[in-house]
């Protein structure tokens, strides 16, 4: 990790990272994205988003490219990036339909948005976003982002990356979606880099990250050098959907860098035959667990009662046999009745740094089949120090190991397979069929 440095500005403020702009307006704001039917809202501590302009700073090299989604993933995507300086305002995306296109074949150009946010020690960082909407479902696109120096005409763009939109089930009823699932990379970026390569080899359509990407959510250096830089080969081509972890701790850095639906804390996304509900189990107000966040979770699942497969992702496990944290009885009491009532198929967690799969559960009772029951998976092994595993009456499998997983979702089957950083398979996964 880079050493932080301190600058004393005229007013006597000590700044770690980038010099502070004392005129910085940090009240947040909302920007309605043209042609997308949704808005981007920044929080207190950040600027309101505005369209990019033709201004290129001293080092406009594009870095930390990653994809997100706010609208329908069948027809939209969000590209996010930063540059080596914080002075570049250019936020251009060039794109075209097709895989691995040459830059000269990117036949569309659109302007994105940019905004600044405060980090640790009141350092200032600038985030760029480009929103593509009105895309075709199940289609491959190529793109690059950056800007052009208006004085010299020199281009400063990223390499060309390729992504594809979520499938249209009406047009492709036999489609299978592959979801990567991983969490808790904090502090272990050698392991994280290995797992990124293994996930790339498995070609996921979307990545689900269950939280704790970094040690402290307010430490931008770790986001940059540890997490996002190593993840760029995967995240620049595959949308990543996050759940807030206790180490993100609802930091402004986290919400500024990842485009997610709704309020970015509690939301749902359809991807193929799967409906994925994401919840924040570490809210700023702990009472939200039984209040507003409980209600948001219940409302999302009720609104998607007809979904073929229901997956839920949040950070802290309701069911864990690890001797480090173990099961959250608070979440069991607050949220499990909602999962049981809505027949959730699979719940995805991290927090405990091991790999665990439960037997099918309704309440505290083990079921003979998973037909109407829920299976809970803990896969908090993306690099953070390992925790001891354990075994309880409801344990199907547990192992103290680093891990990631892929979930294949088709109309008739949901299948989860996990693997270690050396590529070897973890022997017990999960398969459920719905003929």
QUIWO-V57187 format. One record per residue. PHI is phi in whole degrees, 0 to 359 (none if undefined). Layout:
PHI
PHI
This chain:
none
295
288
282
237
244
242
261
270
303
278
91
282
264
243
260
96
257
301
281
259
291
264
300
270
238
267
70
167
234
231
279
283
301
78
251
75
215
239
252
240
259
263
304
106
233
282
291
295
221
299
295
230
283
233
242
276
291
215
275
302
282
211
59
285
207
259
224
211
242
267
288
292
287
229
210
203
239
257
234
197
232
235
294
250
253
261
286
256
298
221
261
237
251
207
196
277
128
266
53
289
287
308
290
263
279
264
237
227
226
266
256
233
212
200
255
219
274
242
304
69
66
297
245
232
247
254
246
221
232
250
253
231
76
283
266
295
56
235
265
229
243
203
213
232
154
191
240
290
292
275
261
78
286
274
228
240
290
300
278
244
235
220
225
280
294
282
267
292
294
282
226
293
263
292
238
257
251
249
280
224
198
189
64
273
312
80
237
279
290
295
303
297
298
291
302
298
291
293
303
296
265
49
291
277
204
245
256
244
271
108
61
290
229
288
224
300
274
267
296
303
287
303
288
277
278
268
289
299
288
272
307
301
268
287
283
240
221
299
248
246
254
247
293
254
294
275
296
56
57
293
303
305
297
289
281
260
233
279
225
292
56
271
70
247
225
195
227
223
265
222
63
277
260
254
254
258
248
227
261
263
232
287
301
253
303
294
294
304
261
249
298
285
301
293
295
298
297
294
295
294
295
290
239
299
273
300
296
232
243
242
235
234
212
276
273
284
289
233
213
266
298
276
276
256
77
289
267
290
299
288
304
288
277
248
299
302
292
296
297
295
257
51
296
278
216
245
246
224
229
75
275
269
209
235
217
228
272
289
298
232
233
60
263
260
285
255
286
224
264
307
241
248
245
253
249
239
250
222
263
237
269
145
297
306
289
250
295
269
203
222
232
298
262
281
270
202
209
203
276
207
290
195
215
213
235
240
263
236
241
299
254
212
238
225
245
230
248
210
269
297
273
91
290
282
278
296
251
248
208
225
221
244
225
300
